[in-house]
Amino acid sequence: QAERDKAGAKARQAGPLADAAARQEVVVQETRVAELEAHRREQQLQADVRKPADAQAYEKRTLAEAERDARISAAQAKAKETELAAAAEATRVKTAAGAEAEATKTRGTATAAATRATGEAEAAAAQAKGLAQAEAAKAKGLAEAEAIKARAAALAENQEAVVAQQLAENWPEIVKAGASAFGNVDNMVLLNGADGMADMFAKALTMGGTGLGLARQLLASMNQNGQSAKGTSPTSLTSPTSPTSPASPTPPASPLNGLATPPAQKVPVDRNEG
């Protein structure tokens, strides 16, 4: 009986199990179809979206990398160019500085040599000028000494001739000095007429020549000292009339050949003529 029940139960379950198996197979098939559809859609998406996107991204990435590499290469090239330019400029500046230093050294050497030569030439010229001036001063001193010696010898030998020569050389000044005595005279009283005028002018000239007379007296004194040193007697000279000594009064005129002396006359004198 149990076997029959078990067989009957199996018979009763065979239908639903077959249905379930059939439905399971359907589900499996549908699942497989869905998976295949999903896979198809994935493949379609991969083909339609991802691959183009990946290709575009790859393109962008490749372009960016290429641009970056280009910029890096350009920067490296610019840096290298700048470095080379700086090195070239440094070399140029160093060369120019060396040339300028050498030129400055050469100019300094030339200037120092020129200055030294100029100083030596000026020193030689100054020395030559000093020697020439010393020789000239020595020659002048010797000449003056010889002249003084010659004048002293001439005075010692012939004082009268020397004094006479001095009088002749200074005669215009003597006359001028004598005439200056009448410069401030307004009126002049003459005695003895023309003789009185001549006598007055002679006295004025004598007063004007007093300076030379004093020189003559000095020469006589020098001669006297020289002769005293030699043991000879001094020679006396008559000194001229001093201008400060009062003139002796003119004696009254005596009758000339029994004739009376003419009276004194007043002669006007113009100061501008003095």
SVG drawing of the C-alpha trace seen along z (x, -y; Angstrom):
<svg xmlns="http://www.w3.org/2000/svg" viewBox="-2 -213 155 215">
<polyline fill="none" stroke="black" stroke-width="0.4" points="0.0,0.0 2.8,-2.4 4.4,-1.8 1.2,-2.5 0.8,-5.7 4.3,-6.7 3.8,-6.0 0.5,-7.8 2.1,-10.8 4.9,-10.8 2.3,-10.7 0.4,-13.5 3.7,-15.6 4.9,-14.8 2.7,-17.3 3.6,-20.3 7.3,-19.3 7.2,-19.2 5.5,-22.6 8.1,-24.0 10.9,-22.5 9.4,-23.9 9.0,-27.4 12.5,-27.1 13.8,-26.4 11.9,-29.4 13.4,-31.5 16.8,-30.3 16.4,-31.0 14.9,-34.4 17.8,-35.1 20.2,-34.1 18.5,-36.2 18.5,-39.1 22.2,-38.6 22.8,-38.4 20.8,-41.5 22.7,-43.3 25.9,-42.1 24.8,-43.3 23.8,-46.7 27.1,-46.8 28.9,-46.1 26.7,-48.6 27.5,-51.2 31.1,-50.3 31.1,-50.7 28.9,-53.8 30.0,-55.8 33.0,-54.5 35.2,-53.9 34.6,-57.3 34.9,-58.9 38.0,-57.0 39.3,-57.9 38.5,-61.6 40.0,-61.5 43.0,-59.8 43.2,-62.4 42.9,-65.2 45.4,-63.6 47.8,-63.0 47.4,-66.6 47.8,-67.9 50.9,-65.8 52.2,-66.9 51.5,-70.6 53.1,-70.1 56.1,-68.5 56.3,-71.3 56.1,-73.9 58.8,-72.1 60.9,-71.9 60.4,-75.5 61.1,-76.5 64.2,-74.4 65.3,-75.9 64.6,-79.4 66.5,-78.7 69.4,-77.3 69.3,-80.3 69.3,-82.6 72.1,-80.7 74.2,-80.9 73.4,-84.6 74.4,-85.3 77.6,-83.3 78.3,-85.2 77.6,-88.6 79.7,-87.7 82.5,-86.7 82.1,-90.0 82.0,-92.1 85.1,-90.3 86.9,-90.8 85.9,-94.5 86.9,-95.0 90.3,-93.4 90.8,-95.5 89.8,-98.7 92.0,-97.8 94.9,-97.2 94.2,-100.5 93.9,-102.3 97.2,-100.8 98.9,-101.8 97.5,-105.4 98.6,-105.6 102.1,-104.4 102.2,-106.9 100.9,-109.8 103.4,-108.9 106.2,-108.8 105.1,-112.2 104.8,-113.8 108.2,-112.5 109.7,-113.7 108.0,-117.1 109.1,-117.4 112.7,-116.5 112.6,-119.0 111.2,-121.7 113.7,-121.0 116.5,-121.1 115.1,-124.4 114.8,-125.8 118.3,-124.8 119.6,-126.2 117.7,-129.4 119.0,-129.6 122.5,-129.1 122.1,-131.7 120.6,-134.2 123.4,-133.5 126.0,-134.0 124.2,-137.2 124.1,-138.5 127.7,-137.6 128.7,-139.3 126.6,-142.3 128.1,-142.5 131.6,-142.2 130.8,-144.8 129.4,-147.2 132.5,-146.5 134.8,-147.2 132.8,-150.4 133.0,-151.5 136.6,-150.6 137.2,-152.6 135.2,-155.6 137.2,-155.5 140.5,-155.3 139.3,-158.2 138.3,-160.2 141.6,-159.5 143.6,-160.6 141.6,-163.7 138.8,-164.9 138.4,-168.2 137.8,-166.6 135.2,-164.2 133.4,-167.1 133.5,-169.2 132.0,-166.3 129.3,-165.9 128.6,-169.7 128.4,-169.5 126.1,-166.4 123.7,-168.0 123.9,-171.6 120.2,-171.7 119.1,-170.7 121.4,-173.3 119.9,-176.0 116.4,-174.8 117.2,-174.9 118.6,-178.4 115.6,-179.6 113.2,-178.1 114.5,-180.7 112.5,-183.3 109.3,-181.2 107.5,-183.0 108.9,-186.5 106.3,-189.3 108.6,-192.4 112.3,-192.5 114.5,-195.5 117.6,-195.8 120.7,-197.8 123.3,-198.8 121.0,-198.2 122.0,-195.3 125.1,-194.5 122.8,-193.9 120.6,-191.6 123.7,-189.6 125.0,-189.4 121.7,-188.2 121.4,-185.4 125.0,-184.4 124.1,-184.0 121.0,-182.1 122.9,-179.7 125.5,-179.3 122.7,-178.4 121.2,-175.9 124.6,-174.2 125.1,-173.7 124.2,-170.0 127.0,-169.4 129.3,-171.5 128.5,-169.2 129.3,-166.2 132.5,-167.8 133.3,-168.4 132.4,-164.8 134.8,-163.6 137.5,-165.8 136.8,-164.3 137.1,-160.8 140.4,-161.8 141.5,-163.2 140.8,-160.0 142.6,-158.0 145.6,-160.2 145.7,-160.2 145.7,-156.4 148.7,-156.6 150.5,-159.1 150.0,-162.1 148.6,-165.5 144.9,-166.0 143.8,-168.4 141.4,-171.1 138.5,-172.1 136.5,-175.3 132.9,-174.5 130.3,-176.4 128.1,-178.9 125.3,-177.2 121.8,-178.2 120.9,-178.7 123.6,-181.2 122.4,-184.8 123.7,-186.6 126.0,-189.5 124.5,-192.9 125.3,-194.6 127.6,-197.5 126.4,-200.9 127.3,-201.7 130.0,-204.3 130.0,-206.9 131.3,-205.5 133.6,-207.9 132.2,-210.8 128.6,-209.8 125.9,-209.1 124.7,-205.5 121.2,-205.1 118.4,-204.6 117.0,-201.2 114.3,-200.0 111.3,-197.6 110.9,-195.0 107.6,-193.1 108.1,-189.3 105.3,-187.0 105.1,-183.9 104.1,-181.8 107.4,-182.4 109.3,-180.9"/>
</svg>
